[in-house]
Amino acid sequence: MTQEARASAAGAQWLARLRWGALAIVAASLVVAERALDAELPWTRLWTLVGLGIASNLWLTWRRSVPGHLGAYLVLDVLILTALLHYSGGPTNPFSIIYVVYIAMSAVMLAPRWTWAIAALSVASFAALFVVHGPNEQVAHGGHGDGFQAHLYGMLIALVLAVALITYFVSQLSIELRRRERALAEAEERSHRWGKLASIANLAAGAAHELGTPLGTIAVAANEIKRRAERLDGADGVLEDAQLIREELERCRIVLARMAAAGGEHVGETVEILTLEELFSEVRARLTSDQARRWHTESEVETIQAPREALIQMTENIARNGFDACEEGRVALVVRALDEEIEMRFTDEGQGMEPQVVARAADPFFTTKDAGDRMGLGLFLARTLVDSLGGRMQIDSILERGTSIVVTLPQSQ
């Protein structure tokens, strides 16, 4: 279950408990009015409305794990409350204050647009009670004259003002709480990624230490085999095998070096002013000749402020990811200035990715290539480096059209 689905289920469970409490209070009030006060009211209709509320809450309780909008239940509650008031005194019923409770609940649980919608529905419903019951019925029910009617209209005005103030202030408070929750979740996610990065660094350091001596010994042996084979006739196959061993050894060294470099050696690097031309050249120099030919860059800014190696490593990782996605197409990087940020947009001409692949693209050791071809660390390391620079990274992909990765970095003025 996703985080959004879990939040929806928790909200539904909480709302269901509140509604059970409200329904219990309404039912108790009806019992007291019917048995103790012997009030003459349309009891069948009133209990039918309570039954409707119970049925809807049973449905909410049973289906709480299914993501759905809770606003519909609060809309139903407002309509049920209006009907209950209509059959039990209209606007003179003191339980009309419950409208404010539903509005406060919506402000805490729902988006602002839903809160304002429920607030408007509550005000309109309460005003409709005045229209349906009429001034004469209100005065007759209250047993007073014009002063009581003025009091009722004062209640309407007070409700409108209270609804507006509560909706605004509680909505703002709820928005701020949600913003802080998102910030906390993002901080926890970054901390989790840095923990994974530290583990990778330790793994790389240990592997480099343990494998350094054996790899060096194999390299010496491969060189000796090559040297001796060059003196013999008909030893072309041996020479090819020796060359293959040397190439694979170099590949092992590169893999270990990348893991170690990715493991956090850029943390704490000082911020420098780097020209975009220098950045493009550094990345191009680290690519193969074929990749360098297909590497297209464009910039409307001249310099960028960032830790040098971290920025170069991040750019190289994303570029290599693009080249992995398209064997013949080009990979482009366009840099442009925003207000106080710089946007780096990487695009490739590959086949694109499925949504479920996009969701996992930046996870460590996740790759759609053969296990022996790639480690699945490129985008994970790139995102971690972007986080260390205080930026954001977004991945968008369309099947058969390619992938776009947008990195936004802050820039001091």
C-alpha positions in Angstrom: 0.0 0.0 0.0 1.3 3.4 -0.9 1.9 6.2 1.6 -1.1 8.1 0.1 -3.3 5.1 0.4 -2.2 4.6 4.0 -3.0 8.2 4.8 -6.4 7.9 3.2 -7.2 4.7 5.2 -6.1 6.4 8.4 -8.2 9.4 7.7 -11.2 7.3 6.9 -10.8 5.3 10.2 -10.5 8.5 12.2 -13.6 10.1 10.5 -15.5 6.9 11.1 -14.9 7.1 14.8 -15.9 10.8 14.9 -19.1 10.0 13.0 -20.0 7.1 15.4 -19.7 9.6 18.3 -21.9 12.2 16.5 -24.5 9.6 15.6 -24.5 8.3 19.2 -25.2 11.9 20.5 -28.0 12.4 17.9 -29.6 9.1 18.8 -29.4 9.9 22.5 -31.0 13.3 21.9 -33.8 11.7 20.0 -34.4 9.1 22.7 -34.6 11.9 25.4 -36.9 14.0 23.3 -39.2 11.1 22.5 -39.3 9.4 25.9 -38.6 12.0 28.5 -39.9 15.2 26.9 -42.7 13.6 24.9 -42.1 15.9 22.0 -44.4 15.7 18.9 -42.0 15.2 16.0 -42.0 13.0 12.9 -40.0 10.2 14.6 -40.1 7.8 11.7 -38.4 10.3 9.4 -35.9 11.3 12.1 -34.8 7.7 12.8 -34.6 7.0 9.1 -32.1 9.8 8.8 -30.1 8.4 11.7 -30.2 4.9 10.0 -28.9 6.5 6.8 -26.0 7.9 8.8 -25.3 4.6 10.4 -25.4 2.7 7.1 -23.0 5.2 5.5 -20.6 4.9 8.4 -20.7 1.1 8.3 -19.7 1.4 4.6 -16.9 3.9 5.5 -15.6 1.5 8.2 -15.7 -1.5 6.0 -14.1 0.3 3.0 -11.6 2.4 4.9 -8.6 0.7 3.2 -9.8 1.7 -0.2 -8.5 5.2 -1.2 -11.6 7.5 -1.7 -12.5 11.0 -1.1 -13.8 11.6 2.4 -15.4 14.8 1.4 -18.5 12.9 0.1 -19.2 11.6 3.6 -19.0 15.1 5.1 -21.3 16.4 2.4 -23.8 13.6 3.3 -23.4 14.5 7.0 -24.3 18.2 6.3 -27.4 17.1 4.3 -28.5 14.7 7.0 -28.0 17.4 9.7 -30.1 19.8 7.6 -32.9 17.3 7.3 -32.8 16.5 11.0 -33.1 20.3 11.8 -35.9 20.7 9.3 -38.0 18.0 11.0 -37.1 19.2 14.6 -37.7 23.0 14.7 -35.8 24.4 11.7 -33.4 27.3 12.4 -34.6 27.5 16.0 -33.0 24.1 16.8 -29.8 24.8 18.9 -28.1 21.8 17.3 -27.4 23.9 14.2 -24.0 24.7 15.7 -22.9 21.2 14.6 -22.4 22.7 11.1 -19.3 24.3 12.5 -18.0 20.9 13.7 -18.3 19.4 10.2 -16.5 22.4 8.7 -13.7 22.1 11.2 -13.3 18.4 10.5 -13.1 19.1 6.7 -10.5 21.8 7.2 -8.3 19.3 9.1 -8.7 16.3 6.9 -9.4 17.7 3.4 -8.0 20.1 0.8 -9.0 23.8 1.1 -11.3 23.6 -1.9 -13.3 20.9 -0.2 -13.4 22.8 3.1 -14.8 25.9 1.3 -17.3 23.8 -0.6 -18.6 22.2 2.7 -18.7 25.6 4.4 -20.7 27.1 1.5 -23.1 24.1 1.6 -23.5 24.5 5.4 -24.4 28.2 5.1 -26.7 27.5 2.2 -28.4 24.7 4.1 -28.9 26.8 7.2 -30.3 29.7 5.1 -32.6 27.3 3.3 -34.1 26.4 6.7 -35.1 30.1 7.2 -36.7 30.1 3.7 -38.6 26.8 4.2 -39.9 27.5 7.7 -40.7 31.2 7.1 -40.8 34.1 9.6 -44.3 33.3 10.9 -43.4 29.7 11.7 -40.2 30.8 13.4 -42.0 33.3 15.6 -44.8 30.9 16.5 -42.3 28.2 17.4 -40.2 30.5 19.5 -43.2 32.1 21.2 -41.7 35.6 20.9 -42.2 38.6 18.6 -39.9 40.5 16.3 -37.1 40.4 18.8 -36.8 36.6 18.5 -36.9 36.8 14.7 -34.1 39.3 14.8 -32.2 36.9 17.1 -32.6 34.1 14.5 -31.3 36.2 11.7 -28.4 37.3 14.0 -27.7 33.5 14.4 -27.5 33.2 10.6 -25.1 36.1 10.3 -23.0 34.8 13.2 -22.8 31.4 11.6 -21.7 32.9 8.3 -18.9 34.9 10.0 -17.9 31.9 12.2 -17.8 29.6 9.2 -15.6 32.0 7.2 -13.1 32.5 10.0 -12.9 28.9 11.1 -12.5 27.7 7.5 -9.7 30.2 6.8 -7.7 29.8 9.9 -8.0 26.0 10.3 -7.3 25.6 6.6 -4.1 27.6 6.9 -3.1 25.6 9.9 -3.8 22.4 8.1 -1.8 23.4 5.1 1.2 24.3 7.2 1.0 21.0 9.1 0.8 19.1 5.8 3.8 21.1 4.5 5.8 20.2 7.6 4.9 16.6 7.2 6.0 16.6 3.6 9.3 18.3 4.6 9.8 15.7 7.4 9.1 12.8 5.0 11.6 14.3 2.4 14.2 14.7 5.1 13.7 11.1 6.2 14.0 9.9 2.6 17.2 11.8 2.1 18.6 10.4 5.3 17.7 6.9 4.1 19.4 7.5 0.8 22.5 8.8 2.5 22.5 5.7 4.7 22.4 3.5 1.6 25.2 5.6 0.1 27.4 5.1 3.2 26.8 1.3 3.0 27.8 1.4 -0.7 31.0 3.4 0.3 31.9 0.9 3.0 31.3 -2.0 0.6 33.4 -0.4 -2.1 36.2 0.4 0.2 36.3 -3.1 1.6 36.1 -4.6 -1.9 38.9 -2.4 -3.2 41.1 -3.4 -0.2 40.4 -7.1 -0.5 40.6 -7.3 -4.2 43.4 -4.9 -4.8 46.3 -7.4 -4.2 44.7 -10.3 -6.2 43.8 -8.0 -9.1 47.4 -6.6 -9.1 48.8 -10.1 -9.1 46.5 -11.1 -12.0 47.6 -8.0 -13.9 51.3 -8.9 -13.5 50.6 -12.5 -14.6 48.6 -11.2 -17.6 51.5 -8.9 -18.6 54.0 -11.8 -18.3 51.8 -14.1 -20.4 51.6 -11.4 -23.1 55.3 -10.8 -23.0 56.1 -14.5 -23.4 53.5 -15.1 -26.1 54.9 -12.3 -28.2 58.1 -14.3 -28.5 56.3 -17.4 -29.8 55.0 -18.1 -33.2 51.3 -19.0 -33.6 50.4 -17.6 -30.2 47.8 -15.1 -31.4 45.1 -16.8 -29.3 47.1 -16.5 -26.2 47.8 -12.8 -26.9 44.0 -12.3 -27.3 43.3 -14.0 -24.0 46.0 -12.0 -22.2 44.5 -8.8 -23.7 41.0 -9.8 -22.6 42.2 -10.5 -19.1 43.8 -7.0 -19.0 40.6 -5.4 -20.2 38.5 -7.2 -17.6 40.9 -6.2 -14.9 40.6 -2.6 -16.0 36.8 -2.9 -15.9 37.0 -4.2 -12.3 39.2 -1.3 -11.3 36.7 1.2 -12.9 33.7 -0.4 -11.2 35.4 -0.2 -7.8 36.6 3.3 -8.4 33.1 4.4 -9.4 31.6 2.8 -6.3 34.2 4.5 -4.1 33.8 7.8 -5.8 30.0 7.5 -5.4 30.3 6.6 -1.8 30.6 10.1 -0.5 34.0 11.5 -1.3 32.3 14.7 -2.6 30.6 15.4 0.7 32.1 18.5 2.2 33.6 19.8 -1.1 33.7 23.6 -1.3 31.5 25.5 -3.6 33.2 26.8 -6.7 32.2 29.0 -9.7 32.4 26.6 -12.7 31.8 27.7 -16.3 29.3 25.7 -18.2 31.8 25.2 -21.0 34.2 23.6 -18.5 31.5 21.4 -17.2 30.5 20.2 -20.6 34.2 19.6 -21.6 34.9 17.6 -18.4 31.9 15.3 -18.9 32.7 14.9 -22.6 36.3 13.8 -21.7 34.9 11.0 -19.5 32.6 9.6 -22.2 33.6 7.2 -25.0 34.3 8.7 -28.4 30.9 7.5 -29.7 29.1 9.0 -26.7 31.0 12.2 -27.0 29.9 12.5 -30.6 26.2 12.1 -29.6 26.5 14.5 -26.5 24.8 17.8 -27.3 24.9 20.7 -24.9 23.3 24.1 -24.8 23.3 26.8 -22.1 21.9 30.3 -21.7 24.0 30.9 -18.6 27.8 31.1 -18.4 28.6 29.9 -14.8 27.2 27.7 -12.1 28.0 27.6 -8.4 28.4 24.2 -7.0 31.1 21.7 -5.6 33.1 20.9 -8.7 33.5 17.2 -8.6 30.0 16.6 -7.2 28.5 18.5 -10.1 30.6 16.8 -12.7 29.9 13.4 -11.3 26.1 14.0 -11.2 26.1 15.3 -14.8 28.2 12.3 -16.0 25.9 9.8 -14.2 22.8 11.2 -15.8 24.4 11.4 -19.2 25.6 7.8 -19.1 22.1 6.7 -18.1 20.8 8.4 -21.2 23.4 6.7 -23.4 22.5 3.4 -21.9 18.9 4.0 -22.9 19.7 4.9 -26.6 22.5 3.1 -28.5 22.4 5.4 -31.5 20.3 8.5 -30.6 21.7 11.7 -29.0 21.6 12.8 -25.4 21.1 16.5 -24.8 21.7 18.8 -21.9 20.0 22.2 -21.9 20.9 24.6 -19.0 18.8 27.7 -18.4 18.4 30.2 -15.6 15.3 30.5 -13.4 14.6 33.2 -10.7 17.1 31.9 -8.1 17.7 28.5 -9.6 19.4 26.8 -12.5 17.6 24.1 -14.4 19.5 21.3 -16.1 17.3 19.3 -18.5 18.7 16.0 -19.8 16.8 14.3 -22.6 17.5 11.1 -24.5 16.1 9.5 -27.6 15.6 6.1 -26.1 12.5 3.9 -25.9 11.3 5.5 -22.7 10.2 3.7 -19.5 7.0 2.3 -18.0 5.6 4.2 -15.0 6.6 1.5 -12.6 10.1 1.6 -13.9 10.3 5.4 -13.5 9.2 5.0 -9.9 12.2 2.8 -9.2 14.7 4.3 -11.6 16.6 6.1 -8.8 16.7 3.1 -6.4 20.1 1.6 -5.7 21.1 -1.5 -7.7 17.9 -1.2 -9.9 18.6 -1.7 -13.6 16.8 -2.9 -16.7 20.1 -4.0 -18.2 21.9 -7.3 -17.8 23.3 -7.6 -14.3 26.9 -7.8 -15.7 26.5 -4.7 -17.8 25.5 -2.1 -15.2 25.4 -1.8 -11.4 22.2 0.2 -11.3 23.7 3.0 -9.3 23.9 5.9 -11.8 20.6 7.6 -11.1 20.6 6.8 -7.4 24.0 8.5 -7.0 22.9 11.4 -9.2 19.8 12.0 -7.0 21.9 11.7 -3.8 24.4 14.3 -5.2 21.5 16.5 -6.2 20.2 16.3 -2.6 23.6 17.2 -1.3 23.5 20.3 -3.5 20.1 21.3 -2.1 18.4 20.7 -5.4 15.6 18.6 -6.9 15.5 15.9 -9.6 12.4 14.8 -11.5 12.2 12.0 -14.0 9.6 12.0 -16.8 9.4 9.3 -19.5 7.1 8.5 -22.4 7.3 5.1 -24.1 8.7 5.2 -27.7 9.7 8.9 -27.1 12.4 8.9 -24.6 13.2 10.2 -21.1 13.6 13.6 -19.6 15.4 14.2 -16.3 15.2 17.7 -14.9 17.7 18.8 -12.2 17.0 22.1 -10.4 19.9 23.6 -8.3 19.8 26.7 -6.1 22.0 29.6 -7.0 23.0 32.4 -4.6 22.6 35.9 -6.0 
